[in-house]
Amino acid sequence: MTSLRRRLIILLVVSILGVVGLATFVAVKVLGGPSPELIMGPLAHQIQYMVQLVPGHAPNSSDAPVIVKDLPADGSEDRKHTKVLNEILRHEGLNISAVVSRKAGGPGMVASVELPDHRWMIVDVPDFGPPRDVWYGLVGWMVLIVLGATPVSIYFTGVLVRPLEMLEAAVSKIGSDGVLATLPEKGPAEVRATAHALNELSARLRMAMESRMRLVAAAGHDLRTPMTRMRLRAEFLEEDREKWLSDLDELDRIADSAIRLVREEVNQDTVEPVELDRLVRDIEVEMASLGHAAAIDHLDHVSVKAGALGLRRALRNLIVNAATHGKSCSIALAGRGGQAVLTIADRGPGIPPDLLNKAFEPFFRVDPARTQFIPGAGLGLAIAKEIIERYGGTITLENRQGGGLLQTVVFATT
C-alpha cells in the first residue's frame, strides 16, 4: 500500500462508506418503529373490549374470529413488550395477565391474554418496526455503496495524482544534459500549472547549462592567448626554459581537455546499433600503431545501442589510460545474459582504495608528482564515464589481486 493512488482510493471509499453507513445506522435507529408504549396502548383497549365479550359466550360461525386456546401462543417471549402491556392493563383496571411473544417461524408478534376461566385469548399485535433481517439489508446497502464509490474514487484519485505522475514522467525523461523534456500545458488547471512550472524549470536549467558550457569553453579559449605569449617569451629564456615549456604544455592539455568535455555534452552523435567487438578491435589496432601495449584476450560478437563516435572516444580513453598508467593492458569482451561486459585489465600500480570513488572526478590524478612524466589533464576517465552513462551503460573500477586496475564496462545488448 505504498502507492499514493491506492491510499487515496482507500481513503475516499472508507470515508464515503463511513459517512453513509453512520447516517443509515442512525436512520434505522431513529425511524426503526414506534416505542412499545405507543403500540401496546391501543392494543390494551382492544383486549379490554374483547375480554368483556368472551367470558361465558360460546362462539359460533357467525361471531367475529376470536382465537381462544388452552395455552399461550407459541414463540419466544418479548419481555419488554410484555411488561409494558401488563402495566397498561393494570392501569386500565383489568386484573388479568398477558404475554407478548414473537411468532415462531415468521415475523410479527402476538399477545396471549389469560381469561378468567384460565383460557388464553390470542390477539395479533401490529408490528410497525423494521423487518427482522434489516441488518442483512444494511450489509447489502454497504456493498452497493462500495461498488458505486470505488470507480468514482479511482477517477478522482487519478485527477488528484495526475500532476505527480506528470512530475515523475518528466523526471524520468531528463536528458544527459540535465534538462527536462517540454511538457504539453493542457488539461485541468492544476495539471496546466504543474506543466508550466516544469517547463519554466527546464528553461532555466537549459540556460544554466548553456551558460556553464560557454563559460568553460571561453575560459579554455582565453587561456590559449596568454599561453601563446608565455611560450614565445619562454623561447628567449636561458634559465629553466624546459620547465617553462613543460608547464605551458600542461596548461595547454588542460584547456584542450576542458573544451573537449564541453563538446561531448553539446555534440552528441546519433544512437544506433554498434558492433562492439569490431569497435574494440579497431581501437586495438590504433593503439598498436601509437606504440601502446594493448592486447586482446577474447572478443564475443555483441552489439549495443550507442553513438559510434562517442563510444569510440570513451573506450579509447579507457584503453589509453590502462596502457599508459599500467604499462600494458589486456582487453576482453563477453556477452552474458543480454549484457555486453567489456573488461580492461592492466598491471600498473592501481588506485588506493580510498581514492577509487574519486577516480572519475575531473582533473583527478592519483599521484600529482607523476604529472610531468605521464601526459594528460586528468579528464580521460571523466569524459569516458559521461559518454558511457549517456548511452545507458555503467563503468566500475577495482584493484586486481596481485596488482593492477580492472576497468569494467557493461551495456545492454541489442
N, C-alpha and C positions, 0 to 999 in steps of 0.2 A: 504494500500500500504506500510505496514511496512516491508514486506519481501524484503531482498536484491535481491533475484532471480527475483521477479516481477519488481523491479526498474530497474535492468539491462536489462530485456527483453524489457520494455517500452522504455528505453533509446536507445537501439540498433534499435528498429523498428522506433522510431521517427527520429533518426539520418539518417538511410537509406532512409526513406521517404522524409526527408527534403532535402538531397543532390540530390536524383534523381528527386524530384519534382522541385527543383530550376533549375537543369540542363534542364529538359524538358520545363519549362516555358521560359527559355532563348532561347532554340532552336526554340520554336514556334514563339517567337518574332523576332528572327533573320532570321529564314527561313520561315516566315509567308507569303511570296509572295513579288513580286516587288512593288516598290513605284508607286503612281498614275502617276507620270511623265513618267515612263517607259511604262506604259500601254496606256496612252492617246496619246502619240506621234504618234505611228503608226496608231492609230485609227483616229487621226485628218487628216492624209494624205489620209486615205481611204475615209473619209467623203468628203474631198475636191474633189476627183475624182468623187464620186457618185453625188455630188451636181451639178457638171458641166454637168452631163449626164441627170439628171432628169428633169429640167425645160423644159416645152413645149413638153415633149415627152409622148406620150400615150402608156402605157405599153401593150404588147400583150403576148400571150402564149410562144413565142419564146425568150422573154427577160429574163435576169437574174432576180431571185426573189428579187426584191427591194420592201419593205413594206412602203407604204405611207398612212398616216391617217390624218384625220382632227384634231385630238387631240394627245397630247403626250401619250406615253405608260403609262399603269397603274403601280403603285408601289410607294414605298417611295423614295423620292429624296436623293441621296448621295451627300451632299453639297461639300464635299472635292473633289471628282472626277469631279463634275460639274464645279467647279471653275477652276481646272487645265485644263480641256478640253476647256473651253471658252478662257482662256488665250492663249493656244496654237493656237486655230483657229484665234484669232485676230492677233497673231504674224505672222501667215501664210498669212494674208491679207484677210481673209474671214469675211465679215461683217454679220455674222449670229450668232444665239444663239443656245445653246444646253443644254439639261437637262439629266443628268445621274441618273437613278433610278434603284433600285433593283427590280427584278421581283417579282410580287405578287404571293405567294404560291409556290415558288421554288427558287433554288439557281441561282446565276448569275446576271449580270447587263445588261441593255440596254441603249443606247443613243438615245434620241429623238432630231432630228435636224430640226430647223424651216427653211423651204424653202422660196424662195422669194414670192411664191404665198400663203404664210401663211399656207401651209400644213406641216405636220411633217413626216420626214423620220425616220424610226425606224431601228436602227443598233445594232446588238448584240455586247456586249463588252466582250472580253475574260477575264475571272476571274482566275488569277493564285494564288490567296490566298488560305489559308487553308479553309476547309469546315466550314460552319456556326456553326455546332454542335461540333467544336473542343474541347470546354470545357467539354462536356459530355464524349468525348473520353479521355480527360485528367483525369477526375474523375475515369473512368474505369481503366485507366492505373495505377492510385494511388492505387486503390483497389487491383489490381493484385500484386503490389509491396508489400502491407501489407500482403497479403496472402502468398506470397513467402518468405518475410523476417521474418515472425513470427516463423515458425518452425526452421529456421536457427538460429535465436536469442535464441530460447529456448534451442537448442542443445549447442551452445557455452556458454550460460549462465550457463548451467549445468556443463560444463567443468571448468568454472571460479570459481564457488562456491563449487566445489567438495571438495577441501581442507578444506573449512569452515564447510561443512557438516560432514566431517571426524572428525574434531576437536570437533564438537558438539556431535557426536555419542560417541567419546572416553570419553568426559567428563561425559556423561550420564551413562557410564559403569564403573565409578570409584567405586572400591570395598570399603567395610567397612574399609579396611586397608589404604585407601587413595591412592592406586596405580592404574594407568591406565592399561587397558587391552592391550595386544600386538596387534598391527595393522599390516596387510599384507603390505609390501613395494612393491607395484606393481602399474602399470598404468602410466599416464603421468609423466614427470619429476617433476612438481610441487606437484603432489599428492604423489609421492615417497618421495620427500623432506619433506613434511609435516608429513607423516607416520614415517619417520626416526627420525625427531625431537621429535615427541610424544613418540616414543619408547625409545629414549635416556632420555627423561624426566621421563618416567615411571621407567626406570632402576635406575636413580638417586634417585627418590622418594623411591623406594624399598630399596635401600642401606641405605638411611637416616632413614627409619622406622626400619629396622633391627638393625642399629647401636643404635638407641634410645632404642629399646627393650632390646638389650644386655646390654646397659648402666644401665637401670633401674633394670634389673634382677641382674646384677653383683653388683650394689650398695646394693640391698636388701640382697643378699647372704653375701657380705663383711661386712655388719652391724652386722650380727649374730656372727661373731668371736669376735669382741671386746665386744659385749653384753654378750656373754658367759663368757668371762674373768671378766667382771664387776660384773656379777651375782655371780660368785664364790667368788670374793673379798667381795661383799656385805654380804655374809653369815657370814663373820667373823667380820663385823662391829657391834658395840654395839649401837651406836647412829644413829638415822634416818635410821635404817635398812629397815623398811617397806616402807619409801618413796623411797629409792633407788630401791627396788624391784618393786614398783609401776611404777616408771619411766622406768625401764627396760622392764616391761610388755607392756607399751605404745609403746616403740620403736620396740618391737617385733611385735606388731599388725600392726604398720605402714609398717614394712618391708614385713610382710606376705601379706598385702593388696596390696602393690606395685607389688609384684611378681604375685599375682592373677590377677591384672589388665592387666599385660603384657601377661599372659597366655590366658586371654579372647580374646585378639587381635590375638594371634597366633593360638590357638587351637579352631577352630570354627567347631561345630558339624554339621551334615548333616541336611539340611532343609527338613522337612516332615510334613504332617498333624498332628496336636496335638490337642487332646480333652482338651480344656482349662478348662472346668468345672471340669473334673476329676483331672487335674493337681492342680487346686486350692484346691480341697477337700483333696488331699494327703498332700499338704503343711499345711493345717489347722490341720490335724491330727498330723503332725510332730511338729507344734508349740505347740499344747496341751501337747505333751509328754515332751517338753522342758520347760514347765511352762509358756509359753506366753499366754496372754489373747487375743485370736483371735477367733471371732465368724462369721459364715456365715449367711448373711441375706437371699439371694436367688441366685440361680445359674441357668442360662439358658444353654441349651446344645448347645455349639458352638465349631467349630473347626477353627484353624488358621494354617498357614504355618510358621514354625519356627523350630529351633533346640531344642529338648526336654530338654537336659541338661542345655543349656544356658538360656532358658526361665525359667526353674525351678529356677535357681540360681538368676535371676533378680527378679522374683516375691517374692522369699523368702527374698531377701534383703529388698524389699519394705515393706513386712508384718512385718519383724523383726523390721524395723525402726519405723513403726507405733506402734507396740506393746510395744517397748522399750521406745520411747520418749513420746508416747501418752497414756501409761499405759494399754490401751486396744484398740482394733480396730474391726470394722465390715467390712465384705467383701461382695461385690455384683457383679454379672456378668450378663449382659443383652445383647441380640442380637438385634441390631437396624439397619434396612436398609442396610444389608450387612456388618455391623461392629460389632465387639465384644468390649463392653465397660466394663472394669473392674474398680471398684471404691473401694478404701481402705480408710475408714474414722476413725479418732481417736478423742479422747477428750483431747489431750495434749495442751501445750501452743501455738502450731502453730509456724509460722515463721514470723518475722516482714516483712511487705510488701516490704520494700526497700531491703531486702535480699533474696526475693523469686527467683530472677533471678540468684543468685549465689549458690543456693542450690545444683546444680549438679556439681559444681566445685570440683576437688579432694581435700580431707582433709578439706572440709568445716565443720565448727561447728558453730551452732547458738550462743552458749554460751561456750567459751573455758573453763570457770571455772567449767563446768559440766563434763569435760573430765574424771576427777578422779572418778566420781560416775557412769557414763554410759560407758561401754566398747565400743571400736570401734575406727577406724582410720579416719573416715570421707570419706571413699571411697565407701560405700554401694550404695548411690544414683548415683554416677558417673558410677560405673560398671553396675548398672541396666539400666541406660539411654543408655549406649553404646550398650548393648545387645538388648534392645527393638528396638532401631532405626536401628540396623543391620538387623532385620527381618521386616522392613517396618512399625513398629508401632510408636506411639507417647506417650509421658508421660507429664502430666502437674500437677502442684501443685497449690493449692489455699487454703486460710484460710476459715474455716467454720464459719457461723454465730453462735454465742454462744460459740466459742472456738473450737480448734482442727484444724487438717490439713486434706485436702481431696486430695488423690492421684488418678489420672485418667489415665488409660492406654487404648489406642484404637488400635485395629488391624483390618485388613480386614479379613472377614471370607472366608472360602473355600467353 
